[in-house]
Amino acid sequence: MSGPGDTRVSPGARAWRAWREWRRTRPFWAGLLVLLGGLEILLTVWAPLGVVLHVGMQGFIGYLIPVVILLCGLLLWFNPAQHLFYSLICVVCALASWITSNMGGFIIGLLLTLIGGALAFAWS
């Protein structure tokens, strides 16, 4: 006779269960939207190094803002206890990207990051 503890679970099912548990203990979708928004903003900023050096600080900030957004997206996943701080940084950087990074990655990256930041702020 077999009881509930005798059932064998495949490694794939265990991995899926562990992934689902990991995903539910942090603002996963918020972090994903923030990462996608930061990546989109970063990809629209690409300019040759000579142009960035010629433009000066404005060109450097155009690269710095999306990198900070990407870092905040990763930190939302791997340090969910500080989600309020990271979400506020994401929102501020997304609004700053409007000026520094081609209208926030042609508005798409700006909106993705703002929505992700709002989701992270509301996550509990």
ChimeraX attribute file (.defattr): number of C-alpha atoms within 10 A of each C-alpha:
attribute: neighborCount
match mode: 1-to-1
recipient: residues
	/A:1	3
	/A:2	6
	/A:3	6
	/A:4	6
	/A:5	6
	/A:6	8
	/A:7	8
	/A:8	7
	/A:9	8
	/A:10	9
	/A:11	9
	/A:12	9
	/A:13	10
	/A:14	11
	/A:15	11
	/A:16	12
	/A:17	12
	/A:18	12
	/A:19	11
	/A:20	11
	/A:21	11
	/A:22	13
	/A:23	13
	/A:24	11
	/A:25	11
	/A:26	20
	/A:27	25
	/A:28	22
	/A:29	17
	/A:30	27
	/A:31	30
	/A:32	19
	/A:33	22
	/A:34	36
	/A:35	25
	/A:36	20
	/A:37	30
	/A:38	30
	/A:39	18
	/A:40	21
	/A:41	34
	/A:42	24
	/A:43	15
	/A:44	17
	/A:45	18
	/A:46	13
	/A:47	12
	/A:48	8
	/A:49	11
	/A:50	9
	/A:51	10
	/A:52	18
	/A:53	12
	/A:54	10
	/A:55	11
	/A:56	11
	/A:57	10
	/A:58	15
	/A:59	19
	/A:60	14
	/A:61	17
	/A:62	25
	/A:63	21
	/A:64	17
	/A:65	24
	/A:66	32
	/A:67	18
	/A:68	17
	/A:69	31
	/A:70	24
	/A:71	17
	/A:72	26
	/A:73	32
	/A:74	18
	/A:75	17
	/A:76	28
	/A:77	20
	/A:78	16
	/A:79	14
	/A:80	20
	/A:81	14
	/A:82	13
	/A:83	27
	/A:84	18
	/A:85	15
	/A:86	25
	/A:87	30
	/A:88	17
	/A:89	16
	/A:90	32
	/A:91	22
	/A:92	16
	/A:93	24
	/A:94	32
	/A:95	18
	/A:96	18
	/A:97	28
	/A:98	18
	/A:99	13
	/A:100	23
	/A:101	28
	/A:102	15
	/A:103	18
	/A:104	30
	/A:105	25
	/A:106	15
	/A:107	18
	/A:108	15
	/A:109	29
	/A:110	27
	/A:111	19
	/A:112	24
	/A:113	36
	/A:114	24
	/A:115	19
	/A:116	27
	/A:117	32
	/A:118	18
	/A:119	20
	/A:120	29
	/A:121	20
	/A:122	13
	/A:123	15
	/A:124	12
